[in-house]
Amino acid sequence: MRLLIVDGCISQRGGDSRTKQLLSAYAEAFRRTHPEVQTETVTPQALLALRPFDPAMLDERDALAAVGAWDAPVFALARQFRAADAVVVAAPFWDLSFPAALRTYIEYISANGLTYHYEADGCHGDCRAQQLVYLTSGGDVEREDSLGVLYWRQLTAMFGIPQFDYVFAGGVDLDPAKAPELVAAAAETARRLAEEV
């Protein structure tokens, strides 16, 4: 089994990142429950190093896709994403969604003909994962229509991954005294999700 960890925990708190605490809880529980798992991690540094696509880059990528050159470096992240059996994405709740670096990553994994394709009836996913879990934390309360959650829910469907789950540690800046309790409760939910895969 291959677990892909997309670590978008870009935070001024460093190791004290609240979203990172959720990710650590999930990853530890997953490894404990699935001792045979092989993990691959896309780090915050790797995300921040990605260059957004400009027109010339898009033309080059489209030309490679047109001839099925899926082994080209530009498709490396998409190949990695497609091959994972389970995916966990962690990112803080920023400006109603998530950091821009994670959006750039999404552009790299969204490769028509590799991670999804079109047929007459619409888009069909080609990814192997059975579940994608999205972990986030934010100062405000959790909202059902959180753009980050909705975005990853729809991406999960586009990629053909049958199960989407998320954990939102919300309201952590409303009362700083309650933040550790809120994060601990969310981390426990993340652990349970990892154990159920």
MARBA-3410 file (N, C-alpha, C, O; in Angstrom, 1 decimal):
197
0.8,-1.2,0.0,0.0,0.0,0.0,0.9,1.2,0.0,1.9,1.3,0.7 ~ 0.5,2.2,-0.8,1.2,3.5,-0.9,0.4,4.6,-0.4,-0.7,4.9,-0.9 ~ 0.9,5.4,0.6,0.2,6.5,1.1,1.0,7.8,0.6,2.2,7.9,0.8 ~ 0.3,8.7,0.0,0.8,9.9,-0.4,0.4,11.0,0.6,-0.8,11.2,0.8 ~ 1.4,11.7,1.1,1.2,12.8,2.1,1.6,14.1,1.3,2.7,14.3,0.9
0.6,14.9,1.2,0.8,16.2,0.6,0.8,17.2,1.8,-0.3,17.6,2.3 ~ 2.0,17.6,2.2,2.1,18.5,3.4,2.2,19.9,3.0,3.2,20.5,2.6 ~ 1.0,20.6,3.0,0.9,22.0,2.7,0.9,22.8,4.0,0.3,23.9,4.0 ~ 1.5,22.3,5.0,1.5,23.0,6.3,2.5,24.2,6.3,3.5,24.1,7.0 ~ 2.2,25.2,5.5,3.1,26.4,5.4,2.6,27.3,6.6,1.5,27.8,6.5
3.5,27.4,7.6,3.0,28.1,8.8,4.2,28.8,9.5,5.3,28.4,9.4 ~ 3.9,30.0,10.0,4.9,30.7,10.8,5.1,30.0,12.1,6.1,30.3,12.8 ~ 4.3,29.1,12.5,4.4,28.3,13.8,5.4,27.2,13.6,5.8,26.6,14.6 ~ 5.9,26.9,12.4,6.8,25.8,12.2,6.3,24.5,12.7,5.2,24.1,12.4 ~ 7.1,23.9,13.6,6.7,22.6,14.2,5.4,22.6,15.0,4.8,21.6,15.3
5.0,23.8,15.5,3.8,24.0,16.3,2.6,24.2,15.4,1.5,24.5,15.9 ~ 2.7,24.1,14.1,1.6,24.3,13.2,0.4,23.4,13.7,0.6,22.2,13.9 ~ -0.7,24.0,13.8,-1.9,23.2,14.2,-2.3,22.2,13.2,-2.7,21.1,13.5 ~ -2.2,22.6,11.9,-2.6,21.6,10.8,-1.5,20.5,10.8,-1.9,19.3,10.5 ~ -0.3,20.8,11.1,0.8,19.8,11.1,0.5,18.8,12.2,0.8,17.6,12.1
-0.1,19.2,13.3,-0.4,18.3,14.4,-1.5,17.3,13.9,-1.4,16.1,14.3 ~ -2.4,17.8,13.1,-3.4,16.9,12.6,-2.8,15.9,11.6,-3.1,14.7,11.7 ~ -1.9,16.4,10.8,-1.2,15.5,9.8,-0.3,14.5,10.6,-0.3,13.3,10.2 ~ 0.4,14.9,11.6,1.2,13.9,12.4,0.3,12.8,13.0,0.7,11.7,13.0 ~ -0.8,13.2,13.5,-1.7,12.2,14.2,-2.2,11.2,13.1,-2.3,10.0,13.4
-2.6,11.7,11.9,-3.1,10.9,10.9,-2.0,9.9,10.4,-2.2,8.7,10.3 ~ -0.8,10.5,10.1,0.3,9.7,9.5,0.7,8.6,10.5,1.0,7.4,10.1 ~ 0.8,8.9,11.8,1.3,8.0,12.8,0.3,6.8,12.9,0.6,5.7,13.0 ~ -1.0,7.2,13.0,-2.1,6.2,13.1,-2.1,5.3,11.8,-2.3,4.1,11.9 ~ -1.9,5.9,10.7,-1.9,5.1,9.4,-0.8,4.1,9.4,-1.0,3.0,9.0
0.4,4.6,9.8,1.6,3.7,9.8,1.4,2.6,10.8,1.8,1.4,10.6 ~ 0.8,2.9,12.0,0.6,1.9,13.0,-0.4,0.8,12.5,-0.2,-0.4,12.8 ~ -1.5,1.3,11.9,-2.5,0.4,11.4,-2.1,-0.4,10.2,-2.6,-1.5,9.9 ~ -1.3,0.2,9.4,-0.8,-0.4,8.1,0.7,-0.5,8.1,1.4,0.3,7.4 ~ 1.3,-1.4,8.9,2.8,-1.4,9.0,3.5,-1.7,7.7,4.7,-1.4,7.6
2.8,-2.2,6.7,3.5,-2.4,5.4,3.5,-1.2,4.5,4.0,-1.3,3.4 ~ 2.9,-0.1,4.9,2.7,1.0,4.0,4.0,1.6,3.6,5.0,1.7,4.4 ~ 4.1,2.1,2.4,5.2,2.9,1.9,4.6,4.3,1.7,3.6,4.5,1.1 ~ 5.3,5.3,2.3,4.8,6.6,2.3,5.8,7.5,1.4,7.0,7.3,1.4 ~ 5.1,8.4,0.7,5.8,9.4,-0.1,5.3,10.8,0.4,4.1,10.9,0.6
6.1,11.7,0.5,5.7,13.0,1.0,6.1,14.1,0.1,7.2,14.2,-0.4 ~ 5.1,15.0,-0.3,5.4,16.2,-1.0,5.5,17.3,0.1,4.5,17.6,0.8 ~ 6.7,17.8,0.3,6.9,18.7,1.4,6.5,20.2,1.1,6.3,20.5,0.0 ~ 6.4,21.0,2.2,6.1,22.4,1.9,7.1,23.1,1.0,6.8,23.9,0.2 ~ 8.4,22.7,1.2,9.4,23.2,0.4,9.3,22.9,-1.1,9.5,23.7,-2.0
8.9,21.6,-1.3,8.6,21.2,-2.7,7.4,22.0,-3.3,7.5,22.4,-4.5 ~ 6.4,22.2,-2.5,5.2,22.9,-3.0,5.6,24.4,-3.4,5.2,24.9,-4.4 ~ 6.4,25.0,-2.5,6.8,26.4,-2.7,7.7,26.6,-3.8,7.9,27.7,-4.4 ~ 8.4,25.5,-4.2,9.4,25.6,-5.4,8.7,25.4,-6.7,9.3,25.7,-7.7 ~ 7.4,25.0,-6.7,6.7,24.8,-8.0,6.4,26.2,-8.6,6.0,27.1,-8.0
6.7,26.2,-9.9,6.4,27.4,-10.7,5.0,27.3,-11.3,4.7,26.4,-12.0 ~ 4.2,28.3,-11.1,2.9,28.3,-11.8,3.1,28.2,-13.3,4.0,28.8,-13.9 ~ 2.1,27.6,-14.0,2.2,27.5,-15.4,2.0,28.8,-16.1,1.0,29.5,-15.8 ~ 2.8,29.1,-17.1,2.6,30.2,-17.9,2.2,29.6,-19.3,2.3,28.4,-19.5 ~ 1.8,30.5,-20.3,1.4,30.0,-21.6,2.4,29.0,-22.3,2.0,28.0,-22.8
3.7,29.4,-22.2,4.7,28.5,-22.9,4.8,27.2,-22.2,4.9,26.1,-22.9 ~ 4.7,27.1,-20.9,4.8,25.9,-20.1,3.5,25.0,-20.4,3.6,23.8,-20.6 ~ 2.4,25.7,-20.5,1.1,24.9,-20.9,1.2,24.3,-22.3,0.8,23.2,-22.5 ~ 1.7,25.1,-23.2,1.9,24.6,-24.6,2.8,23.4,-24.6,2.5,22.4,-25.3 ~ 3.9,23.4,-23.9,4.8,22.3,-23.8,4.2,21.1,-23.2,4.4,20.0,-23.7
3.5,21.3,-22.1,2.8,20.2,-21.4,1.8,19.6,-22.3,1.7,18.3,-22.4 ~ 1.0,20.4,-23.0,0.0,19.9,-23.9,0.6,19.1,-25.1,0.0,18.1,-25.5 ~ 1.7,19.5,-25.6,2.4,18.8,-26.6,2.9,17.5,-26.2,2.8,16.5,-26.9 ~ 3.4,17.4,-25.0,3.8,16.1,-24.4,2.6,15.2,-24.2,2.7,14.0,-24.4 ~ 1.5,15.7,-23.7,0.3,14.9,-23.4,-0.2,14.4,-24.7,-0.7,13.2,-24.8
-0.2,15.2,-25.8,-0.7,14.8,-27.1,-0.1,13.6,-27.7,-0.7,12.8,-28.4 ~ 1.2,13.3,-27.3,1.9,12.2,-27.8,2.1,11.1,-26.7,2.8,10.1,-26.9 ~ 1.4,11.3,-25.6,1.5,10.3,-24.5,2.8,10.2,-23.8,3.2,9.1,-23.4 ~ 3.6,11.3,-23.8,4.9,11.3,-23.1,4.7,11.5,-21.6,5.2,12.5,-21.1 ~ 4.0,10.6,-21.0,3.7,10.7,-19.6,4.9,10.6,-18.6,4.8,10.9,-17.4
6.0,10.1,-19.2,7.2,10.0,-18.4,8.0,11.3,-18.3,9.1,11.3,-17.6 ~ 7.5,12.3,-18.9,8.2,13.6,-18.9,8.2,14.2,-17.4,7.3,13.9,-16.7 ~ 9.2,14.9,-17.0,9.3,15.4,-15.7,8.1,16.3,-15.2,7.7,16.3,-14.1 ~ 7.5,17.0,-16.2,6.3,17.8,-15.8,5.2,17.0,-15.3,4.3,17.6,-14.6 ~ 5.1,15.7,-15.6,4.1,14.9,-15.1,4.4,14.0,-13.9,3.7,13.2,-13.4
5.6,14.3,-13.3,6.1,13.5,-12.1,5.1,13.5,-11.0,4.8,12.5,-10.4 ~ 4.6,14.7,-10.6,3.7,14.8,-9.5,2.3,14.1,-9.8,1.7,13.5,-8.9 ~ 1.9,14.2,-11.0,0.7,13.6,-11.4,0.8,12.1,-11.4,-0.1,11.3,-11.0 ~ 1.9,11.5,-11.9,2.2,10.1,-11.8,2.2,9.6,-10.4,1.6,8.6,-10.1 ~ 2.8,10.4,-9.5,2.9,10.0,-8.1,1.5,10.0,-7.5,1.1,9.1,-6.8
0.7,11.0,-7.8,-0.7,11.1,-7.3,-1.5,9.9,-7.8,-2.3,9.3,-7.0 ~ -1.4,9.7,-9.1,-2.2,8.6,-9.7,-1.9,7.3,-9.1,-2.8,6.4,-8.9 ~ -0.7,7.0,-8.7,-0.3,5.7,-8.2,-0.6,5.4,-6.7,-0.5,4.3,-6.3 ~ -0.9,6.4,-6.0,-1.1,6.3,-4.5,-2.4,5.5,-4.3,-3.4,5.6,-5.0 ~ -2.4,4.7,-3.2,-3.5,3.9,-2.8,-4.4,4.7,-1.8,-5.6,4.5,-1.7
-3.8,5.7,-1.2,-4.5,6.6,-0.3,-3.7,7.9,-0.3,-2.5,8.0,-0.4 ~ -4.5,9.0,-0.1,-3.9,10.3,-0.1,-4.4,11.1,1.1,-5.6,11.1,1.4 ~ -3.5,11.8,1.7,-3.8,12.8,2.8,-3.2,14.1,2.4,-2.0,14.2,2.1 ~ -4.1,15.2,2.4,-3.6,16.5,2.1,-3.8,17.4,3.3,-4.9,17.4,3.9 ~ -2.8,18.1,3.7,-3.0,19.0,4.9,-2.5,20.4,4.6,-1.5,20.6,4.0
-3.4,21.3,4.9,-3.1,22.7,4.6,-3.9,23.6,5.5,-5.0,23.3,5.8 ~ -3.3,24.7,6.0,-4.1,25.6,6.8,-5.2,26.3,6.1,-5.1,26.5,4.8 ~ -6.2,26.8,6.8,-7.3,27.5,6.2,-6.9,29.0,6.1,-6.9,29.7,7.0 ~ -6.5,29.3,4.8,-6.0,30.7,4.5,-7.0,31.4,3.6,-7.4,30.8,2.6 ~ -7.4,32.5,4.0,-8.2,33.4,3.0,-9.3,32.6,2.4,-9.6,32.7,1.2
-10.0,31.8,3.2,-11.2,31.0,2.9,-10.8,29.8,2.0,-11.8,29.1,1.6 ~ -9.6,29.5,1.8,-9.3,28.3,1.1,-8.0,27.7,1.7,-8.0,27.1,2.8 ~ -6.8,27.8,1.0,-5.6,27.2,1.4,-4.4,28.0,0.7,-4.7,28.8,-0.2 ~ -3.2,27.8,1.1,-2.1,28.5,0.5,-2.0,28.4,-1.0,-2.3,27.3,-1.6 ~ -1.5,29.4,-1.7,-1.4,29.4,-3.1,-0.5,28.3,-3.7,-0.7,27.8,-4.7
0.5,27.9,-2.9,1.4,26.8,-3.3,0.7,25.5,-3.5,1.0,24.7,-4.4 ~ -0.3,25.3,-2.7,-1.1,24.1,-2.9,-2.0,24.1,-4.2,-2.2,23.1,-4.8 ~ -2.4,25.3,-4.5,-3.2,25.5,-5.8,-2.3,25.2,-7.0,-2.7,24.6,-7.9 ~ -1.0,25.6,-6.9,-0.1,25.3,-8.0,0.1,23.8,-8.1,0.2,23.3,-9.2 ~ 0.2,23.2,-7.0,0.4,21.7,-7.0,-0.8,21.0,-7.7,-0.6,20.1,-8.4
-2.0,21.5,-7.4,-3.2,21.0,-8.1,-3.1,21.1,-9.6,-3.5,20.2,-10.3 ~ -2.5,22.2,-10.1,-2.3,22.4,-11.5,-1.4,21.3,-12.1,-1.6,20.8,-13.2 ~ -0.4,20.9,-11.3,0.5,19.8,-11.8,-0.1,18.4,-11.7,0.2,17.6,-12.6 ~ -1.0,18.2,-10.8,-1.5,16.8,-10.7,-2.8,16.7,-11.6,-3.2,15.6,-11.9 ~ -3.3,17.8,-12.0,-4.5,17.7,-12.9,-4.1,17.6,-14.3,-4.0,18.6,-15.1
-3.8,16.4,-14.7,-3.3,16.1,-16.1,-4.3,15.3,-16.9,-4.4,14.1,-16.6 ~ -4.9,15.9,-17.8,-5.9,15.3,-18.6,-5.3,14.2,-19.4,-4.3,14.4,-20.2 ~ -5.7,13.0,-19.3,-5.2,11.8,-20.0,-4.3,11.0,-19.0,-3.9,9.9,-19.4 ~ -4.1,11.5,-17.8,-3.2,10.8,-16.8,-4.0,10.6,-15.5,-4.2,9.4,-15.1 ~ -4.4,11.6,-14.9,-5.2,11.5,-13.6,-6.7,11.6,-13.8,-7.4,11.2,-13.0
-7.1,12.0,-15.0,-8.5,12.0,-15.4,-8.6,12.1,-16.9,-7.6,12.4,-17.6 ~ -9.7,11.8,-17.5,-9.9,11.9,-18.9,-11.4,12.3,-19.2,-12.2,12.2,-18.3 ~ -11.7,12.7,-20.4,-13.1,13.0,-20.8,-13.6,11.9,-21.7,-13.0,11.4,-22.6 ~ -14.9,11.7,-21.5,-15.7,10.9,-22.4,-17.0,11.7,-22.8,-17.1,12.8,-22.3 ~ -17.8,11.1,-23.6,-19.0,11.8,-24.1,-19.9,12.3,-22.9,-20.6,13.3,-23.0
-19.9,11.5,-21.8,-20.8,11.8,-20.7,-20.1,12.6,-19.6,-20.7,12.9,-18.6 ~ -18.8,13.1,-19.9,-18.2,13.9,-18.9,-16.8,13.4,-18.5,-16.2,12.6,-19.2 ~ -16.4,13.9,-17.3,-15.0,13.7,-16.8,-15.0,12.4,-16.0,-16.0,12.1,-15.3 ~ -14.0,11.6,-16.2,-13.8,10.3,-15.4,-12.4,10.3,-14.9,-11.4,10.6,-15.5 ~ -12.3,9.9,-13.6,-11.0,9.8,-12.9,-10.2,8.6,-13.2,-10.8,7.5,-13.5
-8.9,8.7,-13.1,-8.0,7.5,-13.4,-7.1,7.3,-12.3,-6.1,6.6,-12.5 ~ -7.4,7.8,-11.1,-6.5,7.6,-10.0,-6.8,6.3,-9.2,-8.0,5.8,-9.2 ~ -5.8,5.7,-8.6,-5.9,4.4,-7.9,-6.4,4.5,-6.5,-7.0,3.6,-6.0 ~ -6.2,5.7,-5.8,-6.6,5.8,-4.4,-8.1,5.5,-4.2,-8.9,5.8,-5.0 ~ -8.3,4.9,-3.0,-9.7,4.7,-2.6,-10.2,5.8,-1.7,-11.4,5.9,-1.4
-9.3,6.6,-1.1,-9.7,7.6,-0.2,-8.8,8.8,-0.3,-7.6,8.6,-0.4 ~ -9.3,10.0,-0.1,-8.5,11.2,0.0,-9.1,11.9,1.3,-10.3,12.1,1.4 ~ -8.1,12.2,2.2,-8.5,12.9,3.4,-7.8,14.3,3.4,-6.7,14.4,3.1 ~ -8.6,15.3,3.7,-8.2,16.7,3.7,-8.2,17.2,5.2,-9.2,17.1,5.8 ~ -7.1,17.6,5.6,-6.9,18.1,7.0,-6.6,19.6,7.0,-5.8,20.1,6.2
-7.3,20.4,7.8,-7.1,21.8,7.8,-7.5,22.3,9.2,-8.2,21.7,10.0 ~ -7.0,23.5,9.5,-7.3,24.2,10.8,-7.4,25.7,10.5,-6.7,26.2,9.6 ~ -8.2,26.4,11.3,-8.4,27.8,11.0,-8.9,28.5,12.3,-9.4,27.9,13.2 ~ -8.7,29.8,12.3,-9.1,30.6,13.4,-10.6,30.8,13.6,-11.0,30.9,14.7 ~ -11.3,30.8,12.5,-12.7,30.9,12.5,-13.4,29.5,12.6,-12.7,28.5,12.5
-14.7,29.5,12.9,-15.4,28.3,13.0,-15.5,27.5,11.7,-15.5,28.1,10.6 ~ -15.7,26.2,11.8,-15.9,25.4,10.6,-17.2,25.8,9.9,-18.2,26.0,10.6 ~ -17.1,25.9,8.6,-18.4,26.2,7.8,-18.5,25.1,6.8,-17.6,24.6,6.1 ~ -19.8,24.7,6.6,-20.1,23.6,5.6,-19.6,24.0,4.2,-19.2,23.1,3.4 ~ -19.7,25.3,3.9,-19.3,25.7,2.5,-17.9,26.2,2.4,-17.6,27.0,1.6
-17.0,25.7,3.3,-15.6,26.1,3.2,-15.1,25.8,1.8,-15.2,24.7,1.4 ~ -14.5,26.8,1.2,-14.0,26.6,-0.2,-12.9,25.5,-0.3,-12.9,24.8,-1.2 ~ -12.0,25.5,0.7,-11.0,24.5,0.7,-11.6,23.1,0.7,-11.1,22.2,-0.1 ~ -12.5,22.8,1.6,-13.2,21.5,1.7,-13.9,21.2,0.4,-13.8,20.1,-0.1 ~ -14.7,22.2,-0.1,-15.5,21.9,-1.3,-14.6,21.6,-2.5,-14.9,20.8,-3.3
-13.5,22.4,-2.6,-12.6,22.2,-3.7,-12.0,20.8,-3.7,-12.0,20.1,-4.7 ~ -11.5,20.4,-2.5,-10.9,19.0,-2.4,-12.0,17.9,-2.6,-11.6,16.9,-3.1 ~ -13.2,18.2,-2.2,-14.2,17.2,-2.4,-14.5,17.0,-3.9,-14.6,15.9,-4.4 ~ -14.5,18.1,-4.6,-14.8,18.0,-6.1,-13.6,17.5,-6.8,-13.7,16.7,-7.8 ~ -12.4,17.8,-6.4,-11.2,17.2,-7.0,-11.1,15.7,-6.8,-10.8,15.0,-7.7
-11.5,15.3,-5.6,-11.5,13.8,-5.3,-12.4,13.1,-6.3,-12.1,12.1,-6.8 ~ -13.6,13.7,-6.5,-14.5,13.1,-7.5,-13.9,13.1,-8.9,-14.0,12.1,-9.6 ~ -13.3,14.3,-9.3,-12.8,14.4,-10.6,-11.7,13.3,-10.9,-11.6,12.8,-12.0 ~ -10.9,13.0,-9.8,-9.8,12.1,-9.9,-10.3,10.6,-9.8,-9.5,9.7,-9.9 ~ -11.6,10.4,-9.6,-12.1,9.1,-9.5,-11.9,8.4,-8.2,-11.9,7.1,-8.1
-11.6,9.1,-7.2,-11.4,8.6,-5.8,-12.7,8.5,-5.1,-13.4,9.5,-4.9 ~ -13.1,7.3,-4.7,-14.5,7.1,-4.3,-14.9,7.7,-2.9,-16.0,8.0,-2.7 ~ -13.9,7.9,-2.0,-14.2,8.3,-0.7,-13.4,9.6,-0.4,-12.2,9.7,-0.5 ~ -14.2,10.6,0.1,-13.6,11.9,0.6,-13.9,12.1,2.0,-15.1,12.0,2.4 ~ -13.0,12.4,2.9,-13.2,12.8,4.3,-12.4,14.0,4.6,-11.3,14.2,3.9
-12.8,14.7,5.6,-12.0,15.9,6.0,-12.1,16.1,7.5,-13.1,15.6,8.1 ~ -11.1,16.8,8.0,-11.1,17.2,9.4,-10.8,18.7,9.4,-9.8,19.1,8.8 ~ -11.6,19.5,10.1,-11.5,20.9,10.2,-11.4,21.3,11.6,-12.4,21.3,12.4 ~ -10.2,21.6,12.1,-10.0,22.1,13.5,-10.3,23.6,13.4,-9.4,24.4,13.2 ~ -11.6,24.0,13.6,-12.0,25.4,13.5,-12.1,26.1,14.8,-12.3,25.5,15.9
-12.1,27.4,14.7,-12.3,28.3,15.9,-11.2,28.4,16.8,-11.3,28.8,18.0 ~ -10.0,28.0,16.3,-8.8,27.9,17.2,-8.3,29.3,17.6,-7.5,29.4,18.6 ~ -8.7,30.4,17.0,-8.3,31.7,17.4,-9.4,32.5,18.1,-9.1,33.6,18.5 ~ -10.5,31.9,18.3,-11.6,32.6,18.9,-11.4,32.7,20.4,-11.7,33.8,21.1 ~ -10.9,31.7,21.0,-10.5,31.7,22.4,-9.2,30.9,22.5,-9.2,29.6,22.6
-8.1,31.6,22.6,-6.8,30.9,22.6,-6.7,29.8,23.7,-5.9,28.8,23.5 ~ -7.4,30.0,24.8,-7.3,29.0,25.9,-7.9,27.6,25.4,-7.5,26.6,26.0 ~ -8.8,27.7,24.5,-9.5,26.4,24.1,-8.8,25.8,22.9,-9.1,24.7,22.5 ~ -7.8,26.5,22.3,-7.2,26.0,21.0,-6.6,24.6,21.2,-6.8,23.7,20.4 ~ -5.8,24.3,22.3,-5.2,23.0,22.4,-6.3,21.9,22.5,-6.1,20.8,21.9
-7.4,22.2,23.1,-8.5,21.2,23.2,-9.1,20.9,21.8,-9.4,19.8,21.5 ~ -9.3,22.0,21.1,-9.9,21.9,19.8,-9.0,21.1,18.8,-9.5,20.2,18.1 ~ -7.7,21.4,18.9,-6.8,20.7,18.0,-6.7,19.2,18.4,-6.6,18.4,17.6 ~ -6.6,19.0,19.7,-6.6,17.6,20.2,-7.8,16.8,19.7,-7.6,15.6,19.3 ~ -8.9,17.4,19.8,-10.2,16.7,19.4,-10.1,16.4,17.9,-10.5,15.3,17.4
-9.6,17.3,17.1,-9.5,17.2,15.6,-8.5,16.1,15.3,-8.7,15.3,14.4 ~ -7.4,16.1,16.1,-6.3,15.1,15.8,-6.9,13.7,16.1,-6.5,12.8,15.4 ~ -7.7,13.6,17.1,-8.3,12.3,17.4,-9.2,11.8,16.3,-9.2,10.6,15.9 ~ -9.9,12.7,15.7,-10.8,12.4,14.5,-9.9,12.0,13.3,-10.2,11.0,12.6 ~ -8.8,12.7,13.1,-7.8,12.3,12.1,-7.3,10.9,12.3,-7.1,10.1,11.4
-6.9,10.6,13.6,-6.5,9.2,13.9,-7.5,8.2,13.5,-7.1,7.1,12.9 ~ -8.7,8.4,13.9,-9.8,7.4,13.6,-9.9,7.2,12.1,-10.1,6.1,11.6 ~ -9.9,8.3,11.3,-10.0,8.2,9.9,-8.8,7.3,9.3,-9.0,6.5,8.4 ~ -7.6,7.5,9.8,-6.5,6.7,9.4,-6.6,5.2,9.7,-6.2,4.4,8.9 ~ -7.2,5.0,10.8,-7.4,3.6,11.3,-8.5,2.8,10.5,-8.5,1.6,10.5
-9.4,3.6,9.9,-10.5,3.0,9.1,-10.2,2.7,7.7,-11.0,2.0,7.0 ~ -9.1,3.1,7.2,-8.7,2.9,5.8,-8.5,1.4,5.5,-8.2,1.0,4.4
END
